[in-house]
Amino acid sequence: MRRIVSTATLLFLLPLLPVRAPAAETLLTDLQKGSYVIVFRHGATDDSQKDVYPLNFSDMKAQRQLSATGREMAAEVGEAIKKLHIPIGLVFTSKLNRAAETGKLLSGKDVQVRAALTDSGGGMASAMMNPSGANELAGVAVRELVNTPPQDETNTVLVTHKTNFADAFGKDAGNVQEGEAFIYKPDVSGEPKLVARLKAMDWIAAASR
């Protein structure tokens, strides 16, 4: 039987919810039941490293990697999710190591890489650089993953990059921070519905209450 999260913990999340989100009192309870897609930006990275284009996915020296802080934070978020009894099913990530490593640390599971989640800034236009709008091709591919219903009674986790958030959800989503998550409810008859945005510390603080 899943533990019921306290009202105090649920109310802690109230300021984090968008206007159209369901009541804060039901958010964690719903996540415990599954059927959501949680889209993370990879954890904090080492700014002294730079991606070398075209991207070489087998060469770690040619990619920006998670920092020690990023690894620690991703692991702590994973522990918080476990403590909150939020079930994780499939985990899909970018091909870049910083995303795959984030996914493993968050879930404690093997991850499946998807091209659609790989940094769209690597040689493609994006909403961050293209004033005419999002890269629709890349955005559609991400939204299709977000709008795929998870396996029974679990939540799907996706780990991607800043440019992919902007491509899929518009330039305003491009302000997503490292380690931040957008929570979506898939809708097979329409567009995925944004439920909440949670930063890394939000999960950790909620689990500690």
TIPA-493353 format. One record per residue: residue number from 0; residue in three letters; x, y, z of N, C-alpha, C in turn. Coordinates in steps of 0.001 Angstrom, whole numbers, plus 500000, padded with zeros to 6 digits. Example, Ala and Ser with C-alpha at 12.3 -4.5 7.8 and 13.67 -1.06 7.14 Angstrom:
2
{n->0	res->ALA	nx->513190	ny->494310	nz->507800	cax->512300	cay->495500	caz->507800	cx->513200	cy->496700	cz->507800}
{n->1	res->SER	nx->512850	ny->497750	nz->507080	cax->513670	cay->498940	caz->507140	cx->512900	cy->500030	cz->507870}
//
This chain:
209
{n->0	res->MET	nx->500850	ny->498809	nz->500000	cax->500000	cay->500000	caz->500000	cx->500887	cy->501243	cz->500000}
{n->1	res->ARG	nx->500548	ny->502207	nz->499170	cax->501355	cay->503411	caz->499086	cx->501046	cy->504343	cz->500241}
{n->2	res->ARG	nx->502100	ny->504971	nz->500770	cax->501947	cay->505911	caz->501866	cx->501232	cy->507162	cz->501377}
{n->3	res->ILE	nx->500352	ny->507707	nz->502223	cax->499671	cay->508964	caz->501911	cx->500565	cy->510105	cz->502378}
{n->4	res->VAL	nx->500868	ny->511024	nz->501476	cax->501725	cay->512155	caz->501809	cx->500934	cy->513165	cz->502617}
{n->5	res->SER	nx->501564	ny->513769	nz->503604	cax->500885	cay->514694	caz->504499	cx->500385	cy->515926	cz->503768}
{n->6	res->THR	nx->499341	ny->516527	nz->504327	cax->498795	cay->517762	caz->503757	cx->499843	cy->518865	cz->503746}
{n->7	res->ALA	nx->500693	ny->518889	nz->504783	cax->501745	cay->519920	caz->504838	cx->502683	cy->519799	cz->503659}
{n->8	res->THR	nx->503037	ny->518575	nz->503305	cax->503920	cay->518372	caz->502157	cx->503246	cy->518810	cz->500877}
{n->9	res->LEU	nx->501961	ny->518468	nz->500737	cax->501248	cay->518828	caz->499515	cx->501095	cy->520340	cz->499392}
{n->10	res->LEU	nx->500794	ny->520988	nz->500484	cax->500615	cay->522432	caz->500443	cx->501923	cy->523147	cz->500160}
{n->11	res->PHE	nx->503040	ny->522500	nz->500494	cax->504347	cay->523071	caz->500173	cx->504478	cy->523329	cz->498678}
{n->12	res->LEU	nx->503812	ny->522507	nz->497871	cax->503937	cay->522599	caz->496422	cx->503020	cy->523658	cz->495810}
{n->13	res->LEU	nx->502123	ny->524220	nz->496587	cax->501120	cay->525130	caz->496045	cx->501692	cy->526276	cz->495226}
{n->14	res->PRO	nx->502741	ny->526974	nz->495687	cax->503259	cay->528100	caz->494894	cx->503915	cy->527660	cz->493598}
{n->15	res->LEU	nx->504196	ny->526371	nz->493442	cax->504932	cay->525897	caz->492281	cx->504024	cy->525564	cz->491114}
{n->16	res->LEU	nx->502729	ny->525542	nz->491364	cax->501808	cay->525063	caz->490347	cx->501373	cy->526182	cz->489407}
{n->17	res->PRO	nx->501222	ny->525877	nz->488089	cax->500697	cay->526885	caz->487167	cx->499215	cy->527097	cz->487411}
{n->18	res->VAL	nx->498678	ny->528148	nz->486804	cax->497294	cay->528524	caz->487060	cx->496321	cy->527395	cz->486761}
{n->19	res->ARG	nx->496559	ny->526629	nz->485705	cax->495616	cay->525608	caz->485296	cx->495875	cy->524249	cz->485933}
{n->20	res->ALA	nx->496800	ny->524179	nz->486878	cax->497150	cay->522894	caz->487478	cx->496042	cy->522407	cz->488389}
{n->21	res->PRO	nx->495984	ny->521088	nz->488598	cax->495048	cay->520572	caz->489585	cx->495439	cy->521045	cz->490972}
{n->22	res->ALA	nx->494534	ny->520888	nz->491940	cax->494784	cay->521351	caz->493295	cx->496060	cy->520731	cz->493848}
{n->23	res->ALA	nx->496791	ny->521536	nz->494637	cax->498044	cay->521046	caz->495213	cx->497825	cy->519807	cz->496064}
{n->24	res->GLU	nx->496659	ny->519724	nz->496694	cax->496369	cay->518597	caz->497577	cx->496346	cy->517262	cz->496844}
{n->25	res->THR	nx->496208	ny->517298	nz->495522	cax->496107	cay->516048	caz->494771	cx->497357	cy->515733	cz->493955}
{n->26	res->LEU	nx->498296	ny->516674	nz->493850	cax->499424	cay->516499	caz->492935	cx->500257	cy->515272	cz->493265}
{n->27	res->LEU	nx->500777	ny->515187	nz->494479	cax->501621	cay->514056	caz->494821	cx->500827	cy->512755	cz->494870}
{n->28	res->THR	nx->499592	ny->512830	nz->495327	cax->498758	cay->511630	caz->495331	cx->498584	cy->511110	cz->493912}
{n->29	res->ASP	nx->498379	ny->512010	nz->492962	cax->498234	cay->511599	caz->491563	cx->499539	cy->511027	cz->491023}
{n->30	res->LEU	nx->500665	ny->511651	nz->491357	cax->501957	cay->511125	caz->490907	cx->502203	cy->509733	cz->491480}
{n->31	res->GLN	nx->501755	ny->509488	nz->492687	cax->501906	cay->508173	caz->493293	cx->501098	cy->507112	cz->492541}
{n->32	res->LYS	nx->500027	ny->507535	nz->491894	cax->499194	cay->506600	caz->491123	cx->499752	cy->506355	cz->489730}
{n->33	res->GLY	nx->500665	ny->507224	nz->489279	cax->501248	cay->507076	caz->487947	cx->500454	cy->507799	cz->486880}
{n->34	res->SER	nx->500861	ny->507588	nz->485632	cax->500215	cay->508101	caz->484411	cx->500695	cy->509493	cz->484007}
{n->35	res->TYR	nx->501783	ny->509995	nz->484607	cax->502345	cay->511283	caz->484224	cx->503683	cy->511093	cz->483505}
{n->36	res->VAL	nx->504087	ny->512116	nz->482767	cax->505405	cay->512141	caz->482137	cx->506176	cy->513297	cz->482757}
{n->37	res->ILE	nx->507334	ny->512986	nz->483342	cax->508153	cay->513983	caz->484034	cx->509369	cy->514265	cz->483158}
{n->38	res->VAL	nx->509450	ny->515490	nz->482671	cax->510514	cay->515872	caz->481737	cx->511548	cy->516714	cz->482478}
{n->39	res->PHE	nx->512741	ny->516152	nz->482642	cax->513825	cay->516850	caz->483328	cx->514792	cy->517460	cz->482325}
{n->40	res->ARG	nx->515324	ny->518627	nz->482672	cax->516567	cay->519055	caz->482045	cx->517688	cy->518371	cz->482833}
{n->41	res->HIS	nx->518736	ny->517961	nz->482167	cax->519845	cay->517298	caz->482838	cx->520350	cy->518121	cz->484017}
{n->42	res->GLY	nx->521090	ny->517474	nz->484916	cax->521585	cay->518141	caz->486103	cx->522679	cy->519154	cz->485823}
{n->43	res->ALA	nx->523143	ny->519782	nz->486886	cax->524161	cay->520832	caz->486781	cx->525434	cy->520292	cz->486144}
{n->44	res->THR	nx->526049	ny->521118	nz->485298	cax->527202	cay->520680	caz->484513	cx->528452	cy->521480	cz->484830}
{n->45	res->ASP	nx->529564	ny->520999	nz->484318	cax->530863	cay->521648	caz->484472	cx->531036	cy->522661	cz->483343}
{n->46	res->ASP	nx->530937	ny->523945	nz->483660	cax->530982	cay->524995	caz->482637	cx->532348	cy->525121	cz->481969}
{n->47	res->SER	nx->533363	ny->524512	nz->482564	cax->534683	cay->524587	caz->481944	cx->534788	cy->523656	cz->480741}
{n->48	res->GLN	nx->533826	ny->522754	nz->480600	cax->533805	cay->521831	caz->479467	cx->532840	cy->522358	cz->478410}
{n->49	res->LYS	nx->533093	ny->522031	nz->477163	cax->532230	cay->522466	caz->476071	cx->531937	cy->521292	cz->475147}
{n->50	res->ASP	nx->530733	ny->521295	nz->474580	cax->530417	cay->520307	caz->473557	cx->531182	cy->520641	cz->472291}
{n->51	res->VAL	nx->531686	ny->519620	nz->471634	cax->532397	cay->519781	caz->470366	cx->531486	cy->519292	cz->469246}
{n->52	res->TYR	nx->531180	ny->520177	nz->468308	cax->530279	cay->519843	caz->467207	cx->531056	cy->519510	cz->465947}
{n->53	res->PRO	nx->530568	ny->518537	nz->465155	cax->529366	cay->517732	caz->465399	cx->529559	cy->516817	cz->466600}
{n->54	res->LEU	nx->528473	ny->516563	nz->467334	cax->528555	cay->515815	caz->468579	cx->529086	cy->514407	cz->468352}
{n->55	res->ASN	nx->530009	ny->514001	nz->469202	cax->530561	cay->512644	caz->469177	cx->530127	cy->511976	cz->470479}
{n->56	res->PHE	nx->529120	ny->511110	nz->470384	cax->528513	cay->510560	caz->471593	cx->529401	cy->509547	cz->472306}
{n->57	res->SER	nx->530412	ny->509046	nz->471647	cax->531299	cay->508063	caz->472274	cx->532536	cy->508707	cz->472906}
{n->58	res->ASP	nx->532697	ny->510009	nz->472729	cax->533871	cay->510711	caz->473247	cx->533455	cy->511619	cz->474403}
{n->59	res->MET	nx->533720	ny->511172	nz->475628	cax->533326	cay->511941	caz->476801	cx->534056	cy->513285	cz->476875}
{n->60	res->LYS	nx->535260	ny->513359	nz->476314	cax->536030	cay->514600	caz->476361	cx->535453	cy->515659	cz->475432}
{n->61	res->ALA	nx->534597	ny->515236	nz->474510	cax->533993	cay->516166	caz->473559	cx->532587	cy->516592	cz->473985}
{n->62	res->GLN	nx->532238	ny->516285	nz->475237	cax->530922	cay->516631	caz->475751	cx->531053	cy->517338	cz->477099}
{n->63	res->ARG	nx->530131	ny->518253	nz->477352	cax->530035	cay->518817	caz->478688	cx->529419	cy->517761	cz->479609}
{n->64	res->GLN	nx->530004	ny->517579	nz->480778	cax->529574	cay->516525	caz->481691	cx->528907	cy->517104	cz->482936}
{n->65	res->LEU	nx->528221	ny->516254	nz->483685	cax->527698	cay->516668	caz->484974	cx->528854	cy->517045	cz->485895}
{n->66	res->SER	nx->528631	ny->518062	nz->486693	cax->529588	cay->518401	caz->487732	cx->529343	cy->517485	cz->488936}
{n->67	res->ALA	nx->530239	ny->517535	nz->489902	cax->530035	cay->516749	caz->491124	cx->528733	cy->517161	cz->491802}
{n->68	res->THR	nx->528454	ny->518461	nz->491785	cax->527194	cay->518950	caz->492357	cx->525996	cy->518409	cz->491590}
{n->69	res->GLY	nx->526110	ny->518364	nz->490260	cax->525017	cay->517848	caz->489439	cx->524734	cy->516377	cz->489719}
{n->70	res->ARG	nx->525780	ny->515596	nz->489882	cax->525593	cay->514166	caz->490189	cx->524936	cy->513988	cz->491563}
{n->71	res->GLU	nx->525443	ny->514752	nz->492529	cax->524902	cay->514645	caz->493887	cx->523441	cy->515053	cz->493926}
{n->72	res->MET	nx->523106	ny->516143	nz->493237	cax->521734	cay->516627	caz->493246	cx->520791	cy->515642	cz->492555}
{n->73	res->ALA	nx->521214	ny->515080	nz->491422	cax->520372	cay->514111	caz->490715	cx->520112	cy->512892	cz->491590}
{n->74	res->ALA	nx->521139	ny->512435	nz->492292	cax->520968	cay->511288	caz->493186	cx->520013	cy->511626	cz->494332}
{n->75	res->GLU	nx->520112	ny->512850	nz->494859	cax->519229	cay->513263	caz->495948	cx->517780	cy->513385	cz->495473}
{n->76	res->VAL	nx->517593	ny->513891	nz->494258	cax->516237	cay->513953	caz->493705	cx->515685	cy->512545	cz->493533}
{n->77	res->GLY	nx->516517	ny->511626	nz->493056	cax->516079	cay->510244	caz->492919	cx->515666	cy->509647	cz->494248}
{n->78	res->GLU	nx->516420	ny->509925	nz->495309	cax->516068	cay->509438	caz->496637	cx->514760	cy->510059	cz->497114}
{n->79	res->ALA	nx->514562	ny->511350	nz->496807	cax->513328	cay->512025	caz->497203	cx->512120	cy->511416	cz->496500}
{n->80	res->ILE	nx->512265	ny->511158	nz->495210	cax->511168	cay->510552	caz->494449	cx->510819	cy->509178	cz->495027}
{n->81	res->LYS	nx->511852	ny->508434	nz->495389	cax->511632	cay->507118	caz->496001	cx->510939	cy->507257	cz->497351}
{n->82	res->LYS	nx->511396	ny->508209	nz->498149	cax->510807	cay->508426	caz->499473	cx->509358	cy->508859	cz->499375}
{n->83	res->LEU	nx->509035	ny->509610	nz->498325	cax->507665	cay->510077	caz->498117	cx->506776	cy->509013	cz->497474}
{n->84	res->HIS	nx->507344	ny->507840	nz->497216	cax->506599	cay->506708	caz->496657	cx->505997	cy->507036	cz->495289}
{n->85	res->ILE	nx->506789	ny->507726	nz->494488	cax->506377	cay->508045	caz->493120	cx->506984	cy->506992	cz->492199}
{n->86	res->PRO	nx->506175	ny->506149	nz->491577	cax->506713	cay->505040	caz->490776	cx->507229	cy->505498	cz->489413}
{n->87	res->ILE	nx->508425	ny->505067	nz->489079	cax->509040	cay->505404	caz->487802	cx->509058	cy->504155	cz->486925}
{n->88	res->GLY	nx->508591	ny->504311	nz->485703	cax->508594	cay->503213	caz->484748	cx->509737	cy->503375	cz->483760}
{n->89	res->LEU	nx->509415	ny->503671	nz->482516	cax->510424	cay->503832	caz->481488	cx->511177	cy->505151	cz->481665}
{n->90	res->VAL	nx->512466	ny->505121	nz->481327	cax->513305	cay->506319	caz->481404	cx->513982	cy->506496	cz->480054}
{n->91	res->PHE	nx->513670	ny->507606	nz->479387	cax->514241	cay->507927	caz->478084	cx->515119	cy->509167	cz->478232}
{n->92	res->THR	nx->516285	ny->509149	nz->477580	cax->517180	cay->510296	caz->477697	cx->517789	cy->510653	cz->476345}
{n->93	res->SER	nx->518413	ny->511815	nz->476339	cax->519276	cay->512234	caz->475235	cx->520434	cy->511254	cz->475085}
{n->94	res->LYS	nx->521078	ny->511307	nz->473930	cax->522270	cay->510488	caz->473698	cx->523487	cy->511012	cz->474445}
{n->95	res->LEU	nx->523450	ny->512277	nz->474863	cax->524593	cay->512868	caz->475548	cx->524716	cy->512312	cz->476966}
{n->96	res->ASN	nx->525949	ny->512108	nz->477391	cax->526197	cay->511424	caz->478654	cx->525605	cy->512153	cz->479854}
{n->97	res->ARG	nx->525610	ny->513500	nz->479837	cax->525099	cay->514225	caz->480990	cx->523607	cy->513955	cz->481214}
{n->98	res->ALA	nx->522871	ny->513713	nz->480132	cax->521452	cay->513392	caz->480255	cx->521262	cy->511939	cz->480678}
{n->99	res->ALA	nx->522006	ny->511035	nz->480048	cax->521887	cay->509615	caz->480399	cx->522278	cy->509387	cz->481855}
{n->100	res->GLU	nx->523346	ny->510051	nz->482303	cax->523784	cay->509888	caz->483689	cx->522738	cy->510455	cz->484647}
{n->101	res->THR	nx->522146	ny->511595	nz->484295	cax->521070	cay->512156	caz->485116	cx->519926	cy->511170	cz->485237}
{n->102	res->GLY	nx->519518	ny->510579	nz->484111	cax->518407	cay->509631	caz->484129	cx->518675	cy->508432	cz->485025}
{n->103	res->LYS	nx->519896	ny->507910	nz->484976	cax->520259	cay->506758	caz->485811	cx->520250	cy->507128	cz->487291}
{n->104	res->LEU	nx->520781	ny->508306	nz->487604	cax->520833	cay->508730	caz->489002	cx->519444	cy->509039	cz->489549}
{n->105	res->LEU	nx->518564	ny->509582	nz->488718	cax->517203	cay->509896	caz->489149	cx->516379	cy->508647	cz->489416}
{n->106	res->SER	nx->516595	ny->507628	nz->488590	cax->515696	cay->506469	caz->488602	cx->516303	cy->505201	cz->489178}
{n->107	res->GLY	nx->517640	ny->505103	nz->489173	cax->518282	cay->503862	caz->489566	cx->518070	cy->502762	cz->488551}
{n->108	res->LYS	nx->517739	ny->503153	nz->487311	cax->517418	cay->502188	caz->486264	cx->518300	cy->502414	cz->485037}
{n->109	res->ASP	nx->518320	ny->501401	nz->484171	cax->518920	cay->501594	caz->482860	cx->518034	cy->502548	cz->482062}
{n->110	res->VAL	nx->518650	ny->503302	nz->481166	cax->517885	cay->504266	caz->480373	cx->517908	cy->503869	cz->478903}
{n->111	res->GLN	nx->516929	ny->504385	nz->478178	cax->516858	cay->504182	caz->476732	cx->517067	cy->505538	cz->476061}
{n->112	res->VAL	nx->518043	ny->505628	nz->475157	cax->518316	cay->506907	caz->474507	cx->517371	cy->507120	cz->473334}
{n->113	res->ARG	nx->517039	ny->508378	nz->473107	cax->516163	cay->508759	caz->472004	cx->516746	cy->509985	cz->471301}
{n->114	res->ALA	nx->516826	ny->509917	nz->469996	cax->517370	cay->511030	caz->469217	cx->516573	cy->512312	cz->469438}
{n->115	res->ALA	nx->515260	ny->512180	nz->469611	cax->514409	cay->513363	caz->469779	cx->514774	cy->514171	cz->471014}
{n->116	res->LEU	nx->515394	ny->513533	nz->472002	cax->515741	cay->514213	caz->473244	cx->517153	cy->514769	cz->473238}
{n->117	res->THR	nx->517927	ny->514446	nz->472197	cax->519315	cay->514881	caz->472114	cx->519392	cy->516356	cz->471741}
{n->118	res->ASP	nx->520349	ny->517044	nz->472298	cax->520479	cay->518501	caz->472184	cx->520229	cy->519005	cz->470768}
{n->119	res->SER	nx->519111	ny->519680	nz->470582	cax->518755	cay->520171	caz->469249	cx->519570	cy->521391	cz->468860}
{n->120	res->GLY	nx->520339	ny->521941	nz->469802	cax->521207	cay->523065	caz->469482	cx->522420	cy->522638	cz->468682}
{n->121	res->GLY	nx->522672	ny->521333	nz->468597	cax->523828	cay->520817	caz->467887	cx->523611	cy->520744	cz->466397}
{n->122	res->GLY	nx->523616	ny->521884	nz->465739	cax->523504	cay->521884	caz->464291	cx->522108	cy->522145	cz->463761}
{n->123	res->MET	nx->521116	ny->522302	nz->464660	cax->519757	cay->522566	caz->464216	cx->519264	cy->523878	cz->464808}
{n->124	res->ALA	nx->518366	ny->524542	nz->464112	cax->517750	cay->525758	caz->464645	cx->516880	cy->525381	cz->465822}
{n->125	res->SER	nx->516723	ny->526289	nz->466757	cax->515841	cay->526054	caz->467894	cx->515131	cy->527344	cz->468232}
{n->126	res->ALA	nx->514157	ny->527240	nz->469129	cax->513420	cay->528437	caz->469521	cx->514315	cy->529436	cz->470236}
{n->127	res->MET	nx->515431	ny->528959	nz->470788	cax->516337	cay->529872	caz->471473	cx->517115	cy->530734	cz->470487}
{n->128	res->MET	nx->517277	ny->530244	nz->469256	cax->518110	cay->530954	caz->468289	cx->517322	cy->531399	cz->467065}
{n->129	res->ASN	nx->516143	ny->530891	nz->466904	cax->515365	cay->531148	caz->465707	cx->514201	cy->532075	cz->466039}
{n->130	res->PRO	nx->514265	ny->533351	nz->465694	cax->513220	cay->534297	caz->466076	cx->511869	cy->533979	cz->465468}
{n->131	res->SER	nx->511825	ny->533159	nz->464430	cax->510538	cay->532838	caz->463804	cx->509773	cy->531798	cz->464603}
{n->132	res->GLY	nx->510396	ny->531195	nz->465647	cax->509681	cay->530240	caz->466481	cx->510458	cy->528964	cz->466676}
{n->133	res->ALA	nx->509786	ny->527954	nz->467242	cax->510441	cay->526699	caz->467583	cx->510774	cy->525879	cz->466358}
{n->134	res->ASN	nx->511767	ny->525041	nz->466501	cax->512073	cay->524046	caz->465478	cx->510956	cy->523014	cz->465538}
{n->135	res->GLU	nx->510006	ny->523134	nz->464633	cax->508785	cay->522336	caz->464730	cx->509055	cy->520850	cz->464619}
{n->136	res->LEU	nx->509975	ny->520468	nz->463756	cax->510260	cay->519048	caz->463590	cx->510771	cy->518433	cz->464885}
{n->137	res->ALA	nx->511731	ny->519097	nz->465510	cax->512263	cay->518605	caz->466778	cx->511207	cy->518667	cz->467868}
{n->138	res->GLY	nx->510443	ny->519741	nz->467886	cax->509419	cay->519909	caz->468911	cx->508341	cy->518856	cz->468843}
{n->139	res->VAL	nx->507896	ny->518521	nz->467651	cax->506856	cay->517494	caz->467486	cx->507334	cy->516158	cz->468025}
{n->140	res->ALA	nx->508583	ny->515810	nz->467753	cax->509129	cay->514528	caz->468210	cx->509158	cy->514452	cz->469733}
{n->141	res->VAL	nx->509524	ny->515555	nz->470379	cax->509532	cay->515575	caz->471846	cx->508111	cy->515483	cz->472377}
{n->142	res->ARG	nx->507188	ny->516251	nz->471800	cax->505805	cay->516240	caz->472285	cx->505162	cy->514872	cz->472108}
{n->143	res->GLU	nx->505545	ny->514143	nz->471074	cax->505007	cay->512795	caz->470895	cx->505439	cy->511881	cz->472041}
{n->144	res->LEU	nx->506693	ny->512015	nz->472469	cax->507148	cay->511234	caz->473620	cx->506396	cy->511648	cz->474885}
{n->145	res->VAL	nx->506221	ny->512950	nz->475073	cax->505540	cay->513451	caz->476258	cx->504074	cy->513019	cz->476273}
{n->146	res->ASN	nx->503481	ny->512872	nz->475112	cax->502063	cay->512549	caz->475035	cx->501803	cy->511050	cz->474930}
{n->147	res->THR	nx->502826	ny->510229	nz->475149	cax->502652	cay->508778	caz->475149	cx->502312	cy->508314	cz->476557}
{n->148	res->PRO	nx->501157	ny->507679	nz->476775	cax->500784	cay->507259	caz->478129	cx->501811	cy->506298	cz->478723}
{n->149	res->PRO	nx->502170	ny->506484	nz->479989	cax->503127	cay->505593	caz->480640	cx->502564	cy->504195	cz->480845}
{n->150	res->GLN	nx->503466	ny->503276	nz->481194	cax->503032	cay->501936	caz->481549	cx->502140	cy->502006	cz->482782}
{n->151	res->ASP	nx->501348	ny->500973	nz->482985	cax->500358	cay->500964	caz->484061	cx->500963	cy->501348	cz->485409}
{n->152	res->GLU	nx->500319	ny->502330	nz->486046	cax->500632	cay->502754	caz->487410	cx->502086	cy->503200	cz->487601}
{n->153	res->THR	nx->502690	ny->503724	nz->486529	cax->504023	cay->504307	caz->486654	cx->504028	cy->505675	cz->485970}
{n->154	res->ASN	nx->505104	ny->506394	nz->486184	cax->505348	cay->507647	caz->485492	cx->506578	cy->507480	cz->484607}
{n->155	res->THR	nx->506512	ny->508024	nz->483400	cax->507663	cay->507999	caz->482497	cx->508552	cy->509199	cz->482787}
{n->156	res->VAL	nx->509865	ny->508983	nz->482742	cax->510831	cay->510074	caz->482913	cx->511561	cy->510308	cz->481592}
{n->157	res->LEU	nx->511650	ny->511563	nz->481184	cax->512445	cay->511987	caz->480033	cx->513521	cy->512941	cz->480534}
{n->158	res->VAL	nx->514719	ny->512828	nz->479980	cax->515793	cay->513766	caz->480340	cx->516350	cy->514368	cz->479054}
{n->159	res->THR	nx->516284	ny->515692	nz->478959	cax->516663	cay->516351	caz->477713	cx->517415	cy->517649	cz->477995}
{n->160	res->HIS	nx->517367	ny->518581	nz->477049	cax->518194	cay->519784	caz->477082	cx->517343	cy->521041	cz->476940}
{n->161	res->LYS	nx->517951	ny->522169	nz->477263	cax->517260	cay->523464	caz->477235	cx->516647	cy->523757	cz->475865}
{n->162	res->THR	nx->517418	ny->523519	nz->474805	cax->516901	cay->523829	caz->473471	cx->515712	cy->522952	cz->473115}
{n->163	res->ASN	nx->515700	ny->521711	nz->473589	cax->514587	cay->520814	caz->473295	cx->513315	cy->521238	cz->474017}
{n->164	res->PHE	nx->513464	ny->521764	nz->475238	cax->512299	cay->522318	caz->475934	cx->511696	cy->523445	cz->475117}
{n->165	res->ALA	nx->512558	ny->524342	nz->474621	cax->512066	cay->525473	caz->473836	cx->511426	cy->525010	cz->472534}
{n->166	res->ASP	nx->512044	ny->524030	nz->471865	cax->511487	cay->523509	caz->470618	cx->510094	cy->522928	cz->470830}
{n->167	res->ALA	nx->509932	ny->522186	nz->471923	cax->508684	cay->521456	caz->472148	cx->507590	cy->522318	cz->472755}
{n->168	res->PHE	nx->507973	ny->523230	nz->473665	cax->506964	cay->523912	caz->474463	cx->507000	cy->525436	cz->474338}
{n->169	res->GLY	nx->507805	ny->525953	nz->473407	cax->507850	cay->527385	caz->473171	cx->509010	cy->528065	cz->473880}
{n->170	res->LYS	nx->509339	ny->529261	nz->473423	cax->510547	cay->529936	caz->473908	cx->510504	cy->530234	cz->475396}
{n->171	res->ASP	nx->509299	ny->530389	nz->475977	cax->509216	cay->530652	caz->477412	cx->509719	cy->529466	cz->478228}
{n->172	res->ALA	nx->509604	ny->528261	nz->477661	cax->510105	cay->527075	caz->478357	cx->511624	cy->527014	cz->478323}
{n->173	res->GLY	nx->512244	ny->527859	nz->477494	cax->513688	cay->527880	caz->477391	cx->514377	cy->528418	cz->478628}
{n->174	res->ASN	nx->513603	ny->528913	nz->479609	cax->514216	cay->529370	caz->480865	cx->514368	cy->528227	cz->481865}
{n->175	res->VAL	nx->514094	ny->527003	nz->481432	cax->514224	cay->525837	caz->482318	cx->515652	cy->525753	cz->482855}
{n->176	res->GLN	nx->515775	ny->525510	nz->484140	cax->517082	cay->525440	caz->484777	cx->517608	cy->524009	cz->484795}
{n->177	res->GLU	nx->518910	ny->523860	nz->484968	cax->519483	cay->522531	caz->485073	cx->518862	cy->521817	cz->486274}
{n->178	res->GLY	nx->518386	ny->520594	nz->486041	cax->517763	cay->519812	caz->487096	cx->516287	cy->520076	cz->487303}
{n->179	res->GLU	nx->515720	ny->521071	nz->486610	cax->514299	cay->521379	caz->486758	cx->513458	cy->520384	cz->485962}
{n->180	res->ALA	nx->512237	ny->520150	nz->486426	cax->511328	cay->519202	caz->485762	cx->509999	cy->519863	cz->485438}
{n->181	res->PHE	nx->509465	ny->519534	nz->484263	cax->508104	cay->519873	caz->483883	cx->507292	cy->518580	cz->483988}
{n->182	res->ILE	nx->506156	ny->518633	nz->484657	cax->505303	cay->517457	caz->484810	cx->504111	cy->517600	cz->483880}
{n->183	res->TYR	nx->503912	ny->516578	nz->483044	cax->502835	cay->516607	caz->482055	cx->501881	cy->515442	cz->482239}
{n->184	res->LYS	nx->500622	ny->515704	nz->481918	cax->499609	cay->514658	caz->481834	cx->499354	cy->514408	cz->480352}
{n->185	res->PRO	nx->499691	ny->513208	nz->479836	cax->499447	cay->512927	caz->478417	cx->497956	cy->513009	cz->478078}
{n->186	res->ASP	nx->497677	ny->513409	nz->476865	cax->496301	cay->513484	caz->476367	cx->496313	cy->512970	cz->474933}
{n->187	res->VAL	nx->495915	ny->511720	nz->474744	cax->496006	cay->511104	caz->473412	cx->495110	cy->511797	cz->472396}
{n->188	res->SER	nx->494144	ny->512579	nz->472871	cax->493232	cay->513264	caz->471952	cx->493645	cy->514707	cz->471685}
{n->189	res->GLY	nx->494731	ny->515154	nz->472309	cax->495134	cay->516545	caz->472126	cx->496585	cy->516761	cz->472492}
{n->190	res->GLU	nx->496883	ny->517918	nz->473091	cax->498230	cay->518267	caz->473488	cx->498474	cy->517843	cz->474928}
{n->191	res->PRO	nx->499725	ny->517480	nz->475269	cax->500023	cay->517166	caz->476669	cx->499758	cy->518386	cz->477538}
{n->192	res->LYS	nx->499296	ny->518141	nz->478761	cax->498907	cay->519228	caz->479652	cx->499951	cy->519421	cz->480747}
{n->193	res->LEU	nx->500494	ny->520649	nz->480843	cax->501457	cay->520958	caz->481890	cx->500753	cy->521021	cz->483235}
{n->194	res->VAL	nx->501284	ny->520267	nz->484189	cax->500703	cay->520207	caz->485527	cx->501501	cy->521040	cz->486515}
{n->195	res->ALA	nx->502830	ny->520974	nz->486432	cax->503664	cay->521709	caz->487382	cx->505084	cy->521801	cz->486877}
{n->196	res->ARG	nx->505827	ny->522738	nz->487435	cax->507272	cay->522835	caz->487242	cx->507920	cy->522723	cz->488608}
{n->197	res->LEU	nx->508858	ny->521800	nz->488758	cax->509527	cay->521604	caz->490039	cx->511038	cy->521663	cz->489844}
{n->198	res->LYS	nx->511708	ny->522450	nz->490653	cax->513163	cay->522480	caz->490643	cx->513691	cy->521332	cz->491495}
{n->199	res->ALA	nx->514976	ny->521062	nz->491359	cax->515556	cay->519924	caz->492074	cx->515307	cy->520016	cz->493573}
{n->200	res->MET	nx->515500	ny->521194	nz->494147	cax->515331	cay->521338	caz->495590	cx->513886	cy->521165	cz->496036}
{n->201	res->ASP	nx->512934	ny->521376	nz->495140	cax->511532	cay->521200	caz->495509	cx->511219	cy->519751	cz->495862}
{n->202	res->TRP	nx->511762	ny->518801	nz->495050	cax->511545	cay->517379	caz->495352	cx->512177	cy->517039	cz->496705}
{n->203	res->ILE	nx->513399	ny->517495	nz->496913	cax->514137	cay->517175	caz->498121	cx->513446	cy->517754	cz->499346}
{n->204	res->ALA	nx->513000	ny->519009	nz->499253	cax->512311	cay->519640	caz->500376	cx->510989	cy->518955	cz->500683}
{n->205	res->ALA	nx->510246	ny->518576	nz->499633	cax->508961	cay->517901	caz->499851	cx->509163	cy->516573	cz->500555}
{n->206	res->ALA	nx->510197	ny->515838	nz->500195	cax->510445	cay->514533	caz->500790	cx->510930	cy->514631	cz->502228}
{n->207	res->SER	nx->511463	ny->515788	nz->502606	cax->512005	cay->515952	caz->503946	cx->510960	cy->516398	cz->504952}
{n->208	res->ARG	nx->509770	ny->516742	nz->504475	cax->508734	cay->517242	caz->505387	cx->507946	cy->516113	cz->506019}
//
